[in-house]
Amino acid sequence: MRRRKAWTKQDEAKLLEMRAAGAPWEAIAESLDRTKMSVEVRAAEIKRRGAGTTREPEAG
């Protein structure tokens, strides 16, 4: 079982940067040594705070 690890501003910035570049949740999670769910939840929290964009790529 993984231990919870606190999110740093650098972690959040990397999450937003990678997502904006189109990286999938799995790649972001691996890069940050976190679970996919943890990354998705944190992105939603950041979005609720209004700090950054985590837009999904448009289907097309």
All heavy atoms as TSV, in Angstrom:
chain	resi	resn	atom	element	x	y	z
A	1	MET	N	N	0.838	-1.185	0.000
A	1	MET	CA	C	0.000	0.000	0.000
A	1	MET	C	C	0.883	1.248	0.000
A	1	MET	O	O	1.851	1.320	0.736
A	1	MET	CB	C	-0.897	-0.030	1.244
A	1	MET	CG	C	-1.808	1.161	1.351
A	1	MET	SD	S	-2.732	1.137	2.896
A	1	MET	CE	C	-4.347	0.836	2.256
A	2	ARG	N	N	0.529	2.191	-0.846
A	2	ARG	CA	C	1.302	3.429	-0.908
A	2	ARG	C	C	0.934	4.354	0.242
A	2	ARG	O	O	-0.202	4.391	0.678
A	2	ARG	CB	C	0.999	4.171	-2.214
A	2	ARG	CG	C	1.556	3.518	-3.424
A	2	ARG	CD	C	1.336	4.417	-4.608
A	2	ARG	NE	N	1.877	3.784	-5.799
A	2	ARG	CZ	C	1.972	4.385	-6.957
A	2	ARG	NH1	N	1.553	5.611	-7.111
A	2	ARG	NH2	N	2.476	3.770	-7.980
A	3	ARG	N	N	1.908	5.103	0.683
A	3	ARG	CA	C	1.660	6.140	1.679
A	3	ARG	C	C	1.249	7.412	0.963
A	3	ARG	O	O	1.742	7.707	-0.116
A	3	ARG	CB	C	2.922	6.427	2.487
A	3	ARG	CG	C	3.188	5.413	3.543
A	3	ARG	CD	C	4.307	5.823	4.460
A	3	ARG	NE	N	4.049	7.013	5.253
A	3	ARG	CZ	C	3.403	7.020	6.404
A	3	ARG	NH1	N	2.896	5.912	6.878
A	3	ARG	NH2	N	3.242	8.130	7.083
A	4	ARG	N	N	0.353	8.144	1.575
A	4	ARG	CA	C	-0.038	9.430	1.007
A	4	ARG	C	C	1.125	10.383	1.111
A	4	ARG	O	O	1.815	10.427	2.116
A	4	ARG	CB	C	-1.237	9.987	1.759
A	4	ARG	CG	C	-2.485	9.191	1.480
A	4	ARG	CD	C	-3.639	9.762	2.200
A	4	ARG	NE	N	-3.827	11.148	1.782
A	4	ARG	CZ	C	-4.954	11.812	1.889
A	4	ARG	NH1	N	-5.987	11.242	2.426
A	4	ARG	NH2	N	-5.048	13.050	1.488
A	5	LYS	N	N	1.322	11.150	0.049
A	5	LYS	CA	C	2.410	12.111	0.081
A	5	LYS	C	C	1.825	13.467	-0.266
A	5	LYS	O	O	0.951	13.581	-1.122
A	5	LYS	CB	C	3.517	11.612	-0.842
A	5	LYS	CG	C	3.965	12.412	-1.979
A	5	LYS	CD	C	5.114	11.706	-2.696
A	5	LYS	CE	C	5.055	12.060	-4.160
A	5	LYS	NZ	N	6.142	11.549	-4.926
A	6	ALA	N	N	2.262	14.476	0.450
A	6	ALA	CA	C	1.717	15.823	0.273
A	6	ALA	C	C	2.026	16.357	-1.129
A	6	ALA	O	O	3.083	16.065	-1.691
A	6	ALA	CB	C	2.308	16.755	1.321
A	7	TRP	N	N	1.090	17.107	-1.674
A	7	TRP	CA	C	1.283	17.747	-2.970
A	7	TRP	C	C	2.055	19.042	-2.770
A	7	TRP	O	O	1.727	19.851	-1.909
A	7	TRP	CB	C	-0.065	18.070	-3.615
A	7	TRP	CG	C	-0.725	16.886	-4.217
A	7	TRP	CD1	C	-1.527	15.983	-3.598
A	7	TRP	CD2	C	-0.629	16.481	-5.585
A	7	TRP	NE1	N	-1.943	15.027	-4.487
A	7	TRP	CE2	C	-1.413	15.310	-5.719
A	7	TRP	CE3	C	0.014	16.977	-6.707
A	7	TRP	CZ2	C	-1.555	14.640	-6.930
A	7	TRP	CZ3	C	-0.127	16.312	-7.904
A	7	TRP	CH2	C	-0.897	15.159	-8.016
A	8	THR	N	N	3.074	19.243	-3.576
A	8	THR	CA	C	3.823	20.497	-3.560
A	8	THR	C	C	3.339	21.372	-4.706
A	8	THR	O	O	2.671	20.901	-5.631
A	8	THR	CB	C	5.333	20.247	-3.731
A	8	THR	OG1	O	5.559	19.711	-5.044
A	8	THR	CG2	C	5.877	19.293	-2.672
A	9	LYS	N	N	3.692	22.637	-4.657
A	9	LYS	CA	C	3.371	23.553	-5.765
A	9	LYS	C	C	4.033	23.059	-7.044
A	9	LYS	O	O	3.469	23.178	-8.122
A	9	LYS	CB	C	3.830	24.981	-5.448
A	9	LYS	CG	C	3.082	25.614	-4.303
A	9	LYS	CD	C	1.643	25.872	-4.669
A	9	LYS	CE	C	0.917	26.540	-3.526
A	9	LYS	NZ	N	-0.510	26.661	-3.768
A	10	GLN	N	N	5.228	22.477	-6.924
A	10	GLN	CA	C	5.936	21.952	-8.091
A	10	GLN	C	C	5.181	20.763	-8.693
A	10	GLN	O	O	5.102	20.638	-9.910
A	10	GLN	CB	C	7.373	21.560	-7.728
A	10	GLN	CG	C	8.261	22.725	-7.366
A	10	GLN	CD	C	8.091	23.217	-5.934
A	10	GLN	OE1	O	7.429	22.610	-5.096
A	10	GLN	NE2	N	8.685	24.369	-5.645
A	11	ASP	N	N	4.646	19.886	-7.832
A	11	ASP	CA	C	3.847	18.754	-8.310
A	11	ASP	C	C	2.637	19.253	-9.081
A	11	ASP	O	O	2.320	18.755	-10.161
A	11	ASP	CB	C	3.352	17.888	-7.142
A	11	ASP	CG	C	4.449	17.112	-6.436
A	11	ASP	OD1	O	5.535	16.900	-7.014
A	11	ASP	OD2	O	4.207	16.706	-5.276
A	12	GLU	N	N	1.938	20.227	-8.508
A	12	GLU	CA	C	0.748	20.765	-9.157
A	12	GLU	C	C	1.101	21.417	-10.491
A	12	GLU	O	O	0.395	21.237	-11.478
A	12	GLU	CB	C	0.040	21.761	-8.248
A	12	GLU	CG	C	-0.618	21.106	-7.061
A	12	GLU	CD	C	-1.385	22.080	-6.193
A	12	GLU	OE1	O	-1.241	23.313	-6.363
A	12	GLU	OE2	O	-2.147	21.615	-5.320
A	13	ALA	N	N	2.203	22.155	-10.502
A	13	ALA	CA	C	2.620	22.811	-11.746
A	13	ALA	C	C	2.939	21.779	-12.822
A	13	ALA	O	O	2.558	21.948	-13.993
A	13	ALA	CB	C	3.831	23.712	-11.481
A	14	LYS	N	N	3.618	20.707	-12.440
A	14	LYS	CA	C	3.953	19.660	-13.413
A	14	LYS	C	C	2.693	18.968	-13.921
A	14	LYS	O	O	2.566	18.694	-15.117
A	14	LYS	CB	C	4.903	18.638	-12.785
A	14	LYS	CG	C	5.409	17.614	-13.778
A	14	LYS	CD	C	6.550	16.803	-13.208
A	14	LYS	CE	C	7.132	15.894	-14.281
A	14	LYS	NZ	N	8.305	15.175	-13.797
A	15	LEU	N	N	1.750	18.705	-13.020
A	15	LEU	CA	C	0.478	18.102	-13.406
A	15	LEU	C	C	-0.199	18.979	-14.465
A	15	LEU	O	O	-0.593	18.493	-15.525
A	15	LEU	CB	C	-0.416	17.962	-12.174
A	15	LEU	CG	C	-1.772	17.274	-12.328
A	15	LEU	CD1	C	-2.292	16.858	-10.961
A	15	LEU	CD2	C	-2.802	18.085	-13.036
A	16	LEU	N	N	-0.325	20.271	-14.183
A	16	LEU	CA	C	-0.996	21.180	-15.116
A	16	LEU	C	C	-0.245	21.295	-16.435
A	16	LEU	O	O	-0.864	21.308	-17.504
A	16	LEU	CB	C	-1.153	22.560	-14.477
A	16	LEU	CG	C	-2.084	22.629	-13.269
A	16	LEU	CD1	C	-2.023	24.011	-12.636
A	16	LEU	CD2	C	-3.505	22.266	-13.648
A	17	GLU	N	N	1.074	21.375	-16.354
A	17	GLU	CA	C	1.890	21.492	-17.568
A	17	GLU	C	C	1.748	20.257	-18.459
A	17	GLU	O	O	1.536	20.366	-19.669
A	17	GLU	CB	C	3.356	21.684	-17.163
A	17	GLU	CG	C	4.318	21.775	-18.318
A	17	GLU	CD	C	5.755	21.871	-17.837
A	17	GLU	OE1	O	6.039	22.704	-16.951
A	17	GLU	OE2	O	6.598	21.102	-18.336
A	18	MET	N	N	1.839	19.088	-17.835
A	18	MET	CA	C	1.736	17.854	-18.613
A	18	MET	C	C	0.343	17.686	-19.210
A	18	MET	O	O	0.188	17.279	-20.357
A	18	MET	CB	C	2.092	16.644	-17.747
A	18	MET	CG	C	3.566	16.559	-17.403
A	18	MET	SD	S	3.968	15.082	-16.430
A	18	MET	CE	C	3.834	13.819	-17.711
A	19	ARG	N	N	-0.687	18.018	-18.431
A	19	ARG	CA	C	-2.057	17.863	-18.921
A	19	ARG	C	C	-2.318	18.832	-20.070
A	19	ARG	O	O	-2.950	18.464	-21.063
A	19	ARG	CB	C	-3.048	18.075	-17.774
A	19	ARG	CG	C	-4.434	17.640	-18.118
A	19	ARG	CD	C	-4.483	16.145	-18.391
A	19	ARG	NE	N	-5.825	15.773	-18.785
A	19	ARG	CZ	C	-6.153	14.659	-19.392
A	19	ARG	NH1	N	-5.239	13.759	-19.652
A	19	ARG	NH2	N	-7.379	14.413	-19.720
A	20	ALA	N	N	-1.827	20.066	-19.938
A	20	ALA	CA	C	-1.999	21.058	-21.000
A	20	ALA	C	C	-1.310	20.607	-22.289
A	20	ALA	O	O	-1.763	20.927	-23.392
A	20	ALA	CB	C	-1.451	22.416	-20.546
A	21	ALA	N	N	-0.234	19.833	-22.137
A	21	ALA	CA	C	0.498	19.322	-23.299
A	21	ALA	C	C	-0.169	18.071	-23.876
A	21	ALA	O	O	0.299	17.522	-24.870
A	21	ALA	CB	C	1.944	19.016	-22.914
A	22	GLY	N	N	-1.258	17.611	-23.229
A	22	GLY	CA	C	-1.989	16.472	-23.755
A	22	GLY	C	C	-1.599	15.122	-23.190
A	22	GLY	O	O	-2.024	14.086	-23.694
A	23	ALA	N	N	-0.796	15.124	-22.134
A	23	ALA	CA	C	-0.375	13.854	-21.538
A	23	ALA	C	C	-1.566	13.145	-20.902
A	23	ALA	O	O	-2.419	13.787	-20.281
A	23	ALA	CB	C	0.698	14.099	-20.471
A	24	PRO	N	N	-1.639	11.821	-21.035
A	24	PRO	CA	C	-2.715	11.071	-20.393
A	24	PRO	C	C	-2.498	11.004	-18.882
A	24	PRO	O	O	-1.376	11.135	-18.387
A	24	PRO	CB	C	-2.619	9.681	-21.026
A	24	PRO	CG	C	-1.216	9.574	-21.502
A	24	PRO	CD	C	-0.765	10.969	-21.838
A	25	TRP	N	N	-3.590	10.786	-18.146
A	25	TRP	CA	C	-3.510	10.721	-16.685
A	25	TRP	C	C	-2.477	9.700	-16.222
A	25	TRP	O	O	-1.756	9.938	-15.254
A	25	TRP	CB	C	-4.873	10.373	-16.092
A	25	TRP	CG	C	-5.929	11.424	-16.300
A	25	TRP	CD1	C	-7.110	11.255	-16.971
A	25	TRP	CD2	C	-5.925	12.784	-15.840
A	25	TRP	NE1	N	-7.822	12.433	-16.951
A	25	TRP	CE2	C	-7.121	13.381	-16.265
A	25	TRP	CE3	C	-5.019	13.540	-15.110
A	25	TRP	CZ2	C	-7.429	14.704	-15.991
A	25	TRP	CZ3	C	-5.332	14.865	-14.835
A	25	TRP	CH2	C	-6.517	15.435	-15.264
A	26	GLU	N	N	-2.393	8.562	-16.911
A	26	GLU	CA	C	-1.470	7.506	-16.503
A	26	GLU	C	C	-0.018	7.982	-16.558
A	26	GLU	O	O	0.773	7.689	-15.660
A	26	GLU	CB	C	-1.633	6.266	-17.383
A	26	GLU	CG	C	-2.955	5.564	-17.218
A	26	GLU	CD	C	-4.090	6.160	-18.072
A	26	GLU	OE1	O	-3.880	7.166	-18.792
A	26	GLU	OE2	O	-5.203	5.620	-17.993
A	27	ALA	N	N	0.335	8.722	-17.601
A	27	ALA	CA	C	1.707	9.219	-17.745
A	27	ALA	C	C	2.023	10.266	-16.679
A	27	ALA	O	O	3.131	10.299	-16.132
A	27	ALA	CB	C	1.915	9.806	-19.138
A	28	ILE	N	N	1.054	11.112	-16.389
A	28	ILE	CA	C	1.250	12.132	-15.352
A	28	ILE	C	C	1.439	11.450	-14.000
A	28	ILE	O	O	2.354	11.790	-13.246
A	28	ILE	CB	C	0.056	13.108	-15.318
A	28	ILE	CG1	C	-0.072	13.846	-16.651
A	28	ILE	CG2	C	0.208	14.095	-14.159
A	28	ILE	CD1	C	-1.374	14.618	-16.829
A	29	ALA	N	N	0.597	10.467	-13.724
A	29	ALA	CA	C	0.688	9.745	-12.454
A	29	ALA	C	C	2.053	9.079	-12.300
A	29	ALA	O	O	2.688	9.173	-11.248
A	29	ALA	CB	C	-0.428	8.707	-12.368
A	30	GLU	N	N	2.503	8.425	-13.354
A	30	GLU	CA	C	3.805	7.755	-13.300
A	30	GLU	C	C	4.927	8.767	-13.070
A	30	GLU	O	O	5.823	8.546	-12.258
A	30	GLU	CB	C	4.047	6.983	-14.591
A	30	GLU	CG	C	5.316	6.168	-14.560
A	30	GLU	CD	C	5.483	5.290	-15.786
A	30	GLU	OE1	O	4.468	4.805	-16.325
A	30	GLU	OE2	O	6.638	5.102	-16.197
A	31	SER	N	N	4.870	9.889	-13.760
A	31	SER	CA	C	5.896	10.921	-13.635
A	31	SER	C	C	5.967	11.492	-12.216
A	31	SER	O	O	7.036	11.836	-11.728
A	31	SER	CB	C	5.610	12.044	-14.636
A	31	SER	OG	O	6.502	13.101	-14.466
A	32	LEU	N	N	4.801	11.577	-11.561
A	32	LEU	CA	C	4.739	12.147	-10.212
A	32	LEU	C	C	4.771	11.083	-9.116
A	32	LEU	O	O	4.674	11.419	-7.937
A	32	LEU	CB	C	3.459	12.982	-10.070
A	32	LEU	CG	C	3.390	14.245	-10.922
A	32	LEU	CD1	C	2.006	14.866	-10.846
A	32	LEU	CD2	C	4.457	15.243	-10.499
A	33	ASP	N	N	4.926	9.810	-9.505
A	33	ASP	CA	C	4.926	8.688	-8.563
A	33	ASP	C	C	3.671	8.709	-7.692
A	33	ASP	O	O	3.727	8.649	-6.460
A	33	ASP	CB	C	6.185	8.703	-7.694
A	33	ASP	CG	C	6.336	7.411	-6.897
A	33	ASP	OD1	O	5.895	6.344	-7.391
A	33	ASP	OD2	O	6.866	7.471	-5.770
A	34	ARG	N	N	2.522	8.812	-8.375
A	34	ARG	CA	C	1.221	8.840	-7.717
A	34	ARG	C	C	0.274	7.938	-8.486
A	34	ARG	O	O	0.587	7.502	-9.583
A	34	ARG	CB	C	0.660	10.260	-7.683
A	34	ARG	CG	C	1.514	11.209	-6.857
A	34	ARG	CD	C	0.926	12.592	-6.827
A	34	ARG	NE	N	1.749	13.502	-6.074
A	34	ARG	CZ	C	1.677	13.690	-4.760
A	34	ARG	NH1	N	0.808	13.007	-4.053
A	34	ARG	NH2	N	2.465	14.553	-4.158
A	35	THR	N	N	-0.891	7.697	-7.920
A	35	THR	CA	C	-1.886	6.905	-8.627
A	35	THR	C	C	-2.625	7.792	-9.626
A	35	THR	O	O	-2.682	9.019	-9.475
A	35	THR	CB	C	-2.908	6.295	-7.659
A	35	THR	OG1	O	-3.662	7.352	-7.054
A	35	THR	CG2	C	-2.241	5.430	-6.602
A	36	LYS	N	N	-3.206	7.145	-10.628
A	36	LYS	CA	C	-4.013	7.859	-11.619
A	36	LYS	C	C	-5.161	8.585	-10.918
A	36	LYS	O	O	-5.440	9.760	-11.214
A	36	LYS	CB	C	-4.542	6.867	-12.655
A	36	LYS	CG	C	-5.440	7.482	-13.697
A	36	LYS	CD	C	-5.902	6.401	-14.682
A	36	LYS	CE	C	-6.886	6.958	-15.669
A	36	LYS	NZ	N	-8.259	6.641	-15.352
A	37	MET	N	N	-5.812	7.918	-9.986
A	37	MET	CA	C	-6.933	8.523	-9.263
A	37	MET	C	C	-6.489	9.749	-8.477
A	37	MET	O	O	-7.161	10.776	-8.470
A	37	MET	CB	C	-7.577	7.494	-8.327
A	37	MET	CG	C	-8.769	8.047	-7.569
A	37	MET	SD	S	-10.121	8.635	-8.623
A	37	MET	CE	C	-10.698	7.105	-9.316
A	38	SER	N	N	-5.338	9.679	-7.828
A	38	SER	CA	C	-4.823	10.800	-7.064
A	38	SER	C	C	-4.603	12.018	-7.953
A	38	SER	O	O	-4.941	13.149	-7.589
A	38	SER	CB	C	-3.507	10.404	-6.377
A	38	SER	OG	O	-2.906	11.520	-5.770
A	39	VAL	N	N	-4.053	11.777	-9.128
A	39	VAL	CA	C	-3.782	12.861	-10.074
A	39	VAL	C	C	-5.092	13.466	-10.583
A	39	VAL	O	O	-5.232	14.688	-10.659
A	39	VAL	CB	C	-2.903	12.352	-11.239
A	39	VAL	CG1	C	-2.791	13.369	-12.343
A	39	VAL	CG2	C	-1.514	11.994	-10.711
A	40	GLU	N	N	-6.053	12.615	-10.922
A	40	GLU	CA	C	-7.341	13.115	-11.416
A	40	GLU	C	C	-8.067	13.937	-10.346
A	40	GLU	O	O	-8.622	14.995	-10.640
A	40	GLU	CB	C	-8.224	11.959	-11.869
A	40	GLU	CG	C	-7.740	11.302	-13.136
A	40	GLU	CD	C	-8.611	10.126	-13.558
A	40	GLU	OE1	O	-9.637	9.844	-12.904
A	40	GLU	OE2	O	-8.267	9.494	-14.568
A	41	VAL	N	N	-8.044	13.444	-9.110
A	41	VAL	CA	C	-8.707	14.155	-8.014
A	41	VAL	C	C	-8.028	15.500	-7.775
A	41	VAL	O	O	-8.689	16.530	-7.600
A	41	VAL	CB	C	-8.726	13.294	-6.728
A	41	VAL	CG1	C	-9.124	14.120	-5.513
A	41	VAL	CG2	C	-9.644	12.110	-6.903
A	42	ARG	N	N	-6.696	15.505	-7.796
A	42	ARG	CA	C	-5.988	16.767	-7.552
A	42	ARG	C	C	-6.266	17.766	-8.666
A	42	ARG	O	O	-6.434	18.967	-8.406
A	42	ARG	CB	C	-4.477	16.511	-7.437
A	42	ARG	CG	C	-3.721	17.707	-6.912
A	42	ARG	CD	C	-4.265	18.115	-5.557
A	42	ARG	NE	N	-3.417	19.070	-4.927
A	42	ARG	CZ	C	-3.357	19.247	-3.617
A	42	ARG	NH1	N	-4.110	18.535	-2.820
A	42	ARG	NH2	N	-2.557	20.149	-3.115
A	43	ALA	N	N	-6.314	17.310	-9.904
A	43	ALA	CA	C	-6.619	18.197	-11.024
A	43	ALA	C	C	-8.005	18.822	-10.850
A	43	ALA	O	O	-8.189	20.017	-11.099
A	43	ALA	CB	C	-6.532	17.438	-12.342
A	44	ALA	N	N	-8.965	18.032	-10.407
A	44	ALA	CA	C	-10.314	18.550	-10.172
A	44	ALA	C	C	-10.310	19.580	-9.051
A	44	ALA	O	O	-10.995	20.613	-9.135
A	44	ALA	CB	C	-11.266	17.402	-9.841
A	45	GLU	N	N	-9.522	19.336	-8.007
A	45	GLU	CA	C	-9.425	20.296	-6.897
A	45	GLU	C	C	-8.809	21.604	-7.372
A	45	GLU	O	O	-9.277	22.684	-7.011
A	45	GLU	CB	C	-8.584	19.711	-5.766
A	45	GLU	CG	C	-9.270	18.590	-5.029
A	45	GLU	CD	C	-8.360	17.909	-4.010
A	45	GLU	OE1	O	-7.174	18.301	-3.867
A	45	GLU	OE2	O	-8.844	16.969	-3.363
A	46	ILE	N	N	-7.780	21.521	-8.194
A	46	ILE	CA	C	-7.131	22.714	-8.726
A	46	ILE	C	C	-8.127	23.488	-9.592
A	46	ILE	O	O	-8.227	24.715	-9.499
A	46	ILE	CB	C	-5.875	22.347	-9.542
A	46	ILE	CG1	C	-4.797	21.777	-8.622
A	46	ILE	CG2	C	-5.339	23.566	-10.289
A	46	ILE	CD1	C	-3.643	21.107	-9.360
A	47	LYS	N	N	-8.869	22.764	-10.405
A	47	LYS	CA	C	-9.861	23.400	-11.279
A	47	LYS	C	C	-10.915	24.127	-10.448
A	47	LYS	O	O	-11.298	25.253	-10.765
A	47	LYS	CB	C	-10.508	22.354	-12.173
A	47	LYS	CG	C	-11.423	22.921	-13.220
A	47	LYS	CD	C	-11.925	21.831	-14.125
A	47	LYS	CE	C	-12.802	22.403	-15.221
A	47	LYS	NZ	N	-13.279	21.349	-16.114
A	48	ARG	N	N	-11.380	23.485	-9.369
A	48	ARG	CA	C	-12.370	24.120	-8.487
A	48	ARG	C	C	-11.823	25.396	-7.865
A	48	ARG	O	O	-12.547	26.359	-7.668
A	48	ARG	CB	C	-12.813	23.166	-7.390
A	48	ARG	CG	C	-13.947	22.264	-7.803
A	48	ARG	CD	C	-14.609	21.613	-6.595
A	48	ARG	NE	N	-13.690	20.884	-5.747
A	48	ARG	CZ	C	-13.293	19.631	-5.957
A	48	ARG	NH1	N	-13.710	18.975	-7.007
A	48	ARG	NH2	N	-12.471	19.047	-5.122
A	49	ARG	N	N	-10.533	25.378	-7.541
A	49	ARG	CA	C	-9.896	26.573	-6.968
A	49	ARG	C	C	-9.715	27.654	-8.017
A	49	ARG	O	O	-9.461	28.797	-7.680
A	49	ARG	CB	C	-8.506	26.227	-6.416
A	49	ARG	CG	C	-8.517	25.414	-5.172
A	49	ARG	CD	C	-7.160	25.391	-4.480
A	49	ARG	NE	N	-6.017	25.292	-5.347
A	49	ARG	CZ	C	-5.096	24.339	-5.326
A	49	ARG	NH1	N	-5.210	23.354	-4.466
A	49	ARG	NH2	N	-4.078	24.353	-6.136
A	50	GLY	N	N	-9.773	27.270	-9.299
A	50	GLY	CA	C	-9.602	28.233	-10.370
A	50	GLY	C	C	-8.149	28.526	-10.693
A	50	GLY	O	O	-7.838	29.534	-11.312
A	51	ALA	N	N	-7.256	27.640	-10.305
A	51	ALA	CA	C	-5.823	27.855	-10.528
A	51	ALA	C	C	-5.334	26.965	-11.653
A	51	ALA	O	O	-4.857	25.874	-11.437
A	51	ALA	CB	C	-5.045	27.562	-9.255
A	52	GLY	N	N	-5.503	27.397	-12.866
A	52	GLY	CA	C	-4.996	26.622	-13.995
A	52	GLY	C	C	-6.109	25.974	-14.775
A	52	GLY	O	O	-7.271	26.051	-14.409
A	53	THR	N	N	-5.725	25.343	-15.848
A	53	THR	CA	C	-6.703	24.678	-16.696
A	53	THR	C	C	-6.363	23.213	-16.825
A	53	THR	O	O	-5.197	22.861	-16.906
A	53	THR	CB	C	-6.767	25.345	-18.090
A	53	THR	OG1	O	-7.728	24.647	-18.866
A	53	THR	CG2	C	-5.450	25.338	-18.812
A	54	THR	N	N	-7.387	22.384	-16.795
A	54	THR	CA	C	-7.182	20.948	-16.969
A	54	THR	C	C	-8.151	20.448	-18.025
A	54	THR	O	O	-8.751	19.398	-17.893
A	54	THR	CB	C	-7.401	20.196	-15.632
A	54	THR	OG1	O	-8.704	20.497	-15.146
A	54	THR	CG2	C	-6.355	20.557	-14.610
A	55	ARG	N	N	-8.332	21.238	-19.063
A	55	ARG	CA	C	-9.296	20.894	-20.116
A	55	ARG	C	C	-9.006	19.551	-20.726
A	55	ARG	O	O	-7.856	19.211	-20.981
A	55	ARG	CB	C	-9.247	21.940	-21.217
A	55	ARG	CG	C	-9.880	23.237	-20.828
A	55	ARG	CD	C	-9.920	24.241	-21.950
A	55	ARG	NE	N	-9.926	23.618	-23.262
A	55	ARG	CZ	C	-9.268	24.094	-24.311
A	55	ARG	NH1	N	-8.559	25.164	-24.218
A	55	ARG	NH2	N	-9.335	23.495	-25.483
A	56	GLU	N	N	-10.055	18.823	-20.978
A	56	GLU	CA	C	-9.955	17.553	-21.686
A	56	GLU	C	C	-9.803	17.833	-23.166
A	56	GLU	O	O	-10.386	18.793	-23.670
A	56	GLU	CB	C	-11.228	16.727	-21.473
A	56	GLU	CG	C	-11.428	16.259	-20.057
A	56	GLU	CD	C	-10.481	15.143	-19.695
A	56	GLU	OE1	O	-10.138	14.326	-20.563
A	56	GLU	OE2	O	-10.069	15.089	-18.526
A	57	PRO	N	N	-9.055	17.016	-23.896
A	57	PRO	CA	C	-9.000	17.183	-25.334
A	57	PRO	C	C	-10.401	16.983	-25.911
A	57	PRO	O	O	-11.164	16.145	-25.422
A	57	PRO	CB	C	-8.069	16.063	-25.804
A	57	PRO	CG	C	-7.378	15.578	-24.584
A	57	PRO	CD	C	-8.234	15.949	-23.406
A	58	GLU	N	N	-10.735	17.781	-26.914
A	58	GLU	CA	C	-12.058	17.666	-27.506
A	58	GLU	C	C	-12.159	16.428	-28.371
A	58	GLU	O	O	-11.232	16.083	-29.083
A	58	GLU	CB	C	-12.357	18.915	-28.335
A	58	GLU	CG	C	-12.481	20.156	-27.485
A	58	GLU	CD	C	-12.903	21.367	-28.298
A	58	GLU	OE1	O	-13.476	21.194	-29.372
A	58	GLU	OE2	O	-12.637	22.476	-27.825
A	59	ALA	N	N	-13.296	15.755	-28.256
A	59	ALA	CA	C	-13.528	14.563	-29.079
A	59	ALA	C	C	-13.779	15.006	-30.512
A	59	ALA	O	O	-14.353	16.033	-30.775
A	59	ALA	CB	C	-14.730	13.792	-28.541
A	60	GLY	N	N	-13.317	14.181	-31.416
A	60	GLY	CA	C	-13.543	14.700	-32.684
A	60	GLY	C	C	-13.584	13.945	-33.861
A	60	GLY	O	O	-13.569	14.159	-34.924
